[in-house]
């Protein structure tokens, strides 16, 4: 009915065509406008959430099955929306990365994680805590200097804070990622390579990039009891990591049979629902 709306709708259709790979035609429909409005509202709410302290860290324990004790945990962000309730990270993290707001969220996660580590340390618990780092946060979002400032402010040992990265981070800007990894390792922080085996996994990553630990993705662990290919793959990852003097954490462990198989392979660090879902401190 009016030119601004026509142009906005055309732009939405064009954006959808680009997102689909380009070189194609896309017709506008009302669903695009509704999705754009929901996205805009979510982005505004996300900025408000940080100011209103609506974000919260949950922790999924990581257990040493040889020593039979909890050794650490992975910190996972949750958003307690005042209207929509608990918003899963899959809903808002991609938008945060796309808009650049992930940097602000990352600062909050770093501070909250260090604060929790300090509390555990004061209670005499020697747990470590891992936080997830996205490609958008490297190298400036969580710079080595900022990481060091955070652990010093809370009086915790840098090795207690683990930085989890995915293979995608290594592909974005190899030179920048390598420089950042070397710098944080020199400061005593440990690096975990998350979701290993799901992307463009390559032995060259483990050779070139200074990681401490490989995390076996839950998609392989889940079916290794019934799928011989997954079982062989997990066994190969564990054996390869051990030969390179790397630790291994198996994610997504849900039953005792999986634990027994992992124990036979020589994997001692386990994370999954068998022990605990992500929980409050």
One Martini backbone bead per residue (centre of mass of N, CA, C, O) as a GRO file, in nm:
protein
  281
    1UNK     BB    1   0.051   0.066  -0.010
    2UNK     BB    2   0.362   0.144   0.022
    3UNK     BB    3   0.687   0.206  -0.045
    4UNK     BB    4   0.844   0.125   0.216
    5UNK     BB    5   0.715  -0.160   0.234
    6UNK     BB    6   0.802  -0.263  -0.038
    7UNK     BB    7   1.110  -0.235   0.013
    8UNK     BB    8   1.125  -0.409   0.266
    9UNK     BB    9   1.016  -0.671   0.135
   10UNK     BB   10   1.233  -0.691  -0.084
   11UNK     BB   11   1.469  -0.712   0.116
   12UNK     BB   12   1.380  -0.974   0.253
   13UNK     BB   13   1.389  -1.146  -0.006
   14UNK     BB   14   1.686  -1.094  -0.069
   15UNK     BB   15   1.803  -1.210   0.194
   16UNK     BB   16   1.694  -1.496   0.147
   17UNK     BB   17   1.848  -1.544  -0.119
   18UNK     BB   18   2.132  -1.512   0.002
   19UNK     BB   19   2.101  -1.734   0.225
   20UNK     BB   20   2.054  -1.954  -0.022
   21UNK     BB   21   2.324  -1.858  -0.218
   22UNK     BB   22   2.210  -1.728  -0.445
   23UNK     BB   23   2.109  -1.719  -0.760
   24UNK     BB   24   1.795  -1.633  -0.694
   25UNK     BB   25   1.448  -1.658  -0.629
   26UNK     BB   26   1.232  -1.460  -0.404
   27UNK     BB   27   0.934  -1.456  -0.241
   28UNK     BB   28   0.730  -1.278  -0.070
   29UNK     BB   29   0.619  -1.312   0.275
   30UNK     BB   30   0.475  -1.269   0.583
   31UNK     BB   31   0.677  -1.446   0.740
   32UNK     BB   32   0.922  -1.258   0.706
   33UNK     BB   33   0.813  -1.021   0.873
   34UNK     BB   34   0.769  -1.179   1.134
   35UNK     BB   35   1.064  -1.275   1.169
   36UNK     BB   36   1.187  -0.990   1.176
   37UNK     BB   37   1.031  -0.897   1.428
   38UNK     BB   38   1.131  -1.118   1.621
   39UNK     BB   39   1.429  -1.050   1.591
   40UNK     BB   40   1.412  -0.758   1.691
   41UNK     BB   41   1.293  -0.826   1.970
   42UNK     BB   42   1.524  -1.015   2.060
   43UNK     BB   43   1.750  -0.806   2.045
   44UNK     BB   44   1.632  -0.609   2.252
   45UNK     BB   45   1.607  -0.814   2.486
   46UNK     BB   46   1.909  -0.888   2.501
   47UNK     BB   47   2.008  -0.611   2.594
   48UNK     BB   48   1.828  -0.605   2.850
   49UNK     BB   49   1.930  -0.866   2.988
   50UNK     BB   50   2.208  -0.757   3.073
   51UNK     BB   51   2.100  -0.519   3.248
   52UNK     BB   52   1.894  -0.726   3.420
   53UNK     BB   53   2.028  -1.003   3.485
   54UNK     BB   54   1.909  -1.274   3.305
   55UNK     BB   55   2.158  -1.418   3.309
   56UNK     BB   56   2.290  -1.765   3.333
   57UNK     BB   57   2.482  -2.015   3.488
   58UNK     BB   58   2.548  -2.339   3.402
   59UNK     BB   59   2.655  -2.679   3.517
   60UNK     BB   60   2.855  -2.942   3.378
   61UNK     BB   61   2.992  -3.210   3.478
   62UNK     BB   62   3.327  -3.345   3.518
   63UNK     BB   63   3.442  -3.686   3.518
   64UNK     BB   64   3.655  -3.907   3.688
   65UNK     BB   65   3.663  -4.263   3.642
   66UNK     BB   66   3.920  -4.330   3.814
   67UNK     BB   67   3.881  -4.131   4.077
   68UNK     BB   68   3.580  -4.071   4.136
   69UNK     BB   69   3.546  -3.752   4.034
   70UNK     BB   70   3.508  -3.425   4.030
   71UNK     BB   71   3.695  -3.176   3.820
   72UNK     BB   72   3.458  -3.021   3.661
   73UNK     BB   73   3.313  -2.772   3.424
   74UNK     BB   74   3.057  -2.652   3.213
   75UNK     BB   75   2.964  -2.345   3.096
   76UNK     BB   76   2.611  -2.248   3.058
   77UNK     BB   77   2.400  -2.046   2.905
   78UNK     BB   78   2.115  -1.860   3.031
   79UNK     BB   79   1.770  -1.730   2.973
   80UNK     BB   80   1.556  -1.537   3.184
   81UNK     BB   81   1.264  -1.463   3.070
   82UNK     BB   82   0.991  -1.282   3.185
   83UNK     BB   83   0.794  -1.429   2.959
   84UNK     BB   84   0.943  -1.697   2.812
   85UNK     BB   85   1.159  -1.782   2.995
   86UNK     BB   86   1.364  -2.031   2.906
   87UNK     BB   87   1.624  -1.958   2.686
   88UNK     BB   88   1.790  -2.101   2.451
   89UNK     BB   89   2.099  -2.061   2.302
   90UNK     BB   90   2.010  -2.137   2.005
   91UNK     BB   91   1.833  -1.871   1.981
   92UNK     BB   92   2.060  -1.624   2.061
   93UNK     BB   93   2.360  -1.671   1.978
   94UNK     BB   94   2.352  -1.634   1.666
   95UNK     BB   95   2.255  -1.338   1.690
   96UNK     BB   96   2.492  -1.234   1.859
   97UNK     BB   97   2.707  -1.296   1.643
   98UNK     BB   98   2.584  -1.132   1.405
   99UNK     BB   99   2.574  -0.846   1.583
  100UNK     BB  100   2.820  -0.857   1.818
  101UNK     BB  101   2.700  -0.921   2.117
  102UNK     BB  102   2.895  -1.152   2.208
  103UNK     BB  103   3.103  -0.976   2.352
  104UNK     BB  104   2.930  -0.892   2.595
  105UNK     BB  105   2.856  -1.177   2.683
  106UNK     BB  106   3.150  -1.273   2.721
  107UNK     BB  107   3.218  -1.086   2.956
  108UNK     BB  108   3.006  -1.199   3.147
  109UNK     BB  109   3.099  -1.496   3.151
  110UNK     BB  110   3.384  -1.447   3.254
  111UNK     BB  111   3.304  -1.317   3.523
  112UNK     BB  112   3.115  -1.545   3.631
  113UNK     BB  113   3.327  -1.773   3.623
  114UNK     BB  114   3.539  -1.645   3.812
  115UNK     BB  115   3.353  -1.616   4.053
  116UNK     BB  116   3.297  -1.920   4.087
  117UNK     BB  117   3.590  -2.011   4.122
  118UNK     BB  118   3.641  -1.846   4.378
  119UNK     BB  119   3.431  -1.995   4.552
  120UNK     BB  120   3.552  -2.278   4.526
  121UNK     BB  121   3.831  -2.204   4.632
  122UNK     BB  122   3.729  -2.110   4.918
  123UNK     BB  123   3.612  -2.421   4.963
  124UNK     BB  124   3.850  -2.621   4.841
  125UNK     BB  125   3.794  -2.644   4.536
  126UNK     BB  126   3.964  -2.787   4.232
  127UNK     BB  127   3.808  -2.682   4.005
  128UNK     BB  128   3.721  -2.649   3.676
  129UNK     BB  129   3.640  -2.412   3.400
  130UNK     BB  130   3.443  -2.393   3.108
  131UNK     BB  131   3.440  -2.186   2.814
  132UNK     BB  132   3.291  -2.046   2.536
  133UNK     BB  133   3.446  -1.969   2.217
  134UNK     BB  134   3.415  -1.759   1.958
  135UNK     BB  135   3.521  -1.624   1.664
  136UNK     BB  136   3.420  -1.327   1.743
  137UNK     BB  137   3.628  -1.324   2.011
  138UNK     BB  138   3.863  -1.343   1.800
  139UNK     BB  139   4.104  -1.159   1.967
  140UNK     BB  140   3.932  -0.915   2.129
  141UNK     BB  141   3.695  -1.018   2.307
  142UNK     BB  142   3.924  -1.235   2.442
  143UNK     BB  143   4.183  -1.130   2.546
  144UNK     BB  144   4.461  -1.200   2.716
  145UNK     BB  145   4.440  -0.951   2.900
  146UNK     BB  146   4.145  -0.997   2.993
  147UNK     BB  147   4.183  -1.272   3.117
  148UNK     BB  148   4.401  -1.190   3.325
  149UNK     BB  149   4.236  -0.974   3.471
  150UNK     BB  150   4.012  -1.164   3.575
  151UNK     BB  151   4.183  -1.368   3.746
  152UNK     BB  152   4.321  -1.151   3.924
  153UNK     BB  153   4.067  -1.021   4.047
  154UNK     BB  154   3.982  -1.322   4.178
  155UNK     BB  155   4.233  -1.508   4.253
  156UNK     BB  156   4.302  -1.712   4.016
  157UNK     BB  157   4.398  -1.975   3.833
  158UNK     BB  158   4.442  -2.003   3.497
  159UNK     BB  159   4.412  -2.325   3.474
  160UNK     BB  160   4.099  -2.318   3.570
  161UNK     BB  161   4.059  -2.182   3.287
  162UNK     BB  162   3.871  -2.290   3.016
  163UNK     BB  163   3.896  -2.292   2.652
  164UNK     BB  164   3.641  -2.332   2.417
  165UNK     BB  165   3.677  -2.458   2.088
  166UNK     BB  166   3.628  -2.472   1.748
  167UNK     BB  167   3.710  -2.544   1.429
  168UNK     BB  168   3.597  -2.278   1.307
  169UNK     BB  169   3.800  -2.087   1.444
  170UNK     BB  170   4.051  -2.197   1.274
  171UNK     BB  171   3.924  -2.103   0.983
  172UNK     BB  172   3.889  -1.799   0.978
  173UNK     BB  173   4.194  -1.712   1.115
  174UNK     BB  174   4.478  -1.861   1.144
  175UNK     BB  175   4.682  -1.649   1.243
  176UNK     BB  176   4.510  -1.526   1.471
  177UNK     BB  177   4.447  -1.789   1.625
  178UNK     BB  178   4.742  -1.872   1.682
  179UNK     BB  179   4.824  -1.623   1.841
  180UNK     BB  180   4.609  -1.651   2.064
  181UNK     BB  181   4.677  -1.935   2.162
  182UNK     BB  182   4.971  -1.881   2.246
  183UNK     BB  183   4.910  -1.654   2.449
  184UNK     BB  184   4.718  -1.813   2.647
  185UNK     BB  185   4.911  -2.047   2.707
  186UNK     BB  186   5.139  -1.870   2.836
  187UNK     BB  187   4.926  -1.787   3.078
  188UNK     BB  188   4.784  -2.093   3.151
  189UNK     BB  189   4.571  -2.164   2.963
  190UNK     BB  190   4.329  -2.385   2.853
  191UNK     BB  191   4.260  -2.597   2.558
  192UNK     BB  192   3.958  -2.687   2.393
  193UNK     BB  193   3.838  -2.915   2.149
  194UNK     BB  194   3.535  -2.899   2.017
  195UNK     BB  195   3.351  -3.121   1.838
  196UNK     BB  196   3.514  -3.354   1.748
  197UNK     BB  197   3.435  -3.469   1.403
  198UNK     BB  198   3.202  -3.262   1.272
  199UNK     BB  199   3.383  -3.120   1.070
  200UNK     BB  200   3.720  -3.034   0.964
  201UNK     BB  201   3.885  -3.257   1.061
  202UNK     BB  202   4.238  -3.248   1.156
  203UNK     BB  203   4.557  -3.334   1.227
  204UNK     BB  204   4.677  -3.050   1.178
  205UNK     BB  205   4.549  -2.910   1.419
  206UNK     BB  206   4.703  -3.074   1.642
  207UNK     BB  207   4.983  -2.977   1.532
  208UNK     BB  208   4.944  -2.650   1.509
  209UNK     BB  209   4.756  -2.640   1.761
  210UNK     BB  210   4.759  -2.550   2.114
  211UNK     BB  211   4.616  -2.808   2.258
  212UNK     BB  212   4.502  -3.014   2.537
  213UNK     BB  213   4.200  -3.097   2.442
  214UNK     BB  214   3.957  -3.342   2.345
  215UNK     BB  215   3.617  -3.337   2.231
  216UNK     BB  216   3.381  -3.571   2.206
  217UNK     BB  217   3.112  -3.600   2.037
  218UNK     BB  218   2.788  -3.701   2.112
  219UNK     BB  219   2.712  -3.837   1.834
  220UNK     BB  220   2.921  -4.075   1.883
  221UNK     BB  221   2.859  -4.172   2.172
  222UNK     BB  222   2.556  -4.248   2.150
  223UNK     BB  223   2.613  -4.494   1.908
  224UNK     BB  224   2.857  -4.693   1.992
  225UNK     BB  225   2.685  -4.948   2.090
  226UNK     BB  226   2.540  -4.982   1.774
  227UNK     BB  227   2.795  -4.846   1.617
  228UNK     BB  228   3.089  -4.939   1.477
  229UNK     BB  229   3.188  -4.670   1.358
  230UNK     BB  230   3.171  -4.498   1.616
  231UNK     BB  231   3.351  -4.678   1.787
  232UNK     BB  232   3.603  -4.651   1.608
  233UNK     BB  233   3.622  -4.342   1.615
  234UNK     BB  234   3.655  -4.301   1.918
  235UNK     BB  235   3.904  -4.483   1.947
  236UNK     BB  236   4.083  -4.315   1.753
  237UNK     BB  237   4.074  -4.046   1.905
  238UNK     BB  238   4.192  -4.146   2.171
  239UNK     BB  239   4.455  -4.264   2.060
  240UNK     BB  240   4.558  -4.010   1.921
  241UNK     BB  241   4.564  -3.823   2.166
  242UNK     BB  242   4.755  -3.993   2.341
  243UNK     BB  243   4.998  -3.986   2.133
  244UNK     BB  244   4.986  -3.649   2.176
  245UNK     BB  245   4.932  -3.578   2.482
  246UNK     BB  246   4.616  -3.579   2.507
  247UNK     BB  247   4.322  -3.513   2.621
  248UNK     BB  248   3.988  -3.657   2.706
  249UNK     BB  249   3.642  -3.574   2.634
  250UNK     BB  250   3.326  -3.715   2.684
  251UNK     BB  251   3.023  -3.657   2.540
  252UNK     BB  252   2.697  -3.765   2.606
  253UNK     BB  253   2.671  -3.943   2.858
  254UNK     BB  254   2.397  -4.193   2.951
  255UNK     BB  255   2.556  -4.472   3.020
  256UNK     BB  256   2.732  -4.745   3.138
  257UNK     BB  257   2.824  -4.869   2.868
  258UNK     BB  258   2.981  -4.620   2.772
  259UNK     BB  259   3.182  -4.611   3.006
  260UNK     BB  260   3.312  -4.886   2.958
  261UNK     BB  261   3.419  -4.826   2.674
  262UNK     BB  262   3.589  -4.575   2.750
  263UNK     BB  263   3.767  -4.717   2.958
  264UNK     BB  264   3.893  -4.921   2.755
  265UNK     BB  265   4.024  -4.681   2.580
  266UNK     BB  266   4.127  -4.445   2.806
  267UNK     BB  267   3.886  -4.271   2.902
  268UNK     BB  268   3.835  -4.046   3.195
  269UNK     BB  269   3.653  -3.809   3.079
  270UNK     BB  270   3.315  -3.715   3.173
  271UNK     BB  271   3.008  -3.607   2.995
  272UNK     BB  272   2.665  -3.611   3.121
  273UNK     BB  273   2.350  -3.738   3.213
  274UNK     BB  274   2.445  -3.966   3.395
  275UNK     BB  275   2.531  -3.747   3.608
  276UNK     BB  276   2.440  -3.456   3.462
  277UNK     BB  277   2.288  -3.186   3.422
  278UNK     BB  278   2.258  -2.874   3.390
  279UNK     BB  279   2.336  -2.664   3.676
  280UNK     BB  280   2.341  -2.510   3.944
  281UNK     BB  281   2.589  -2.440   4.181
   0.00000   0.00000   0.00000
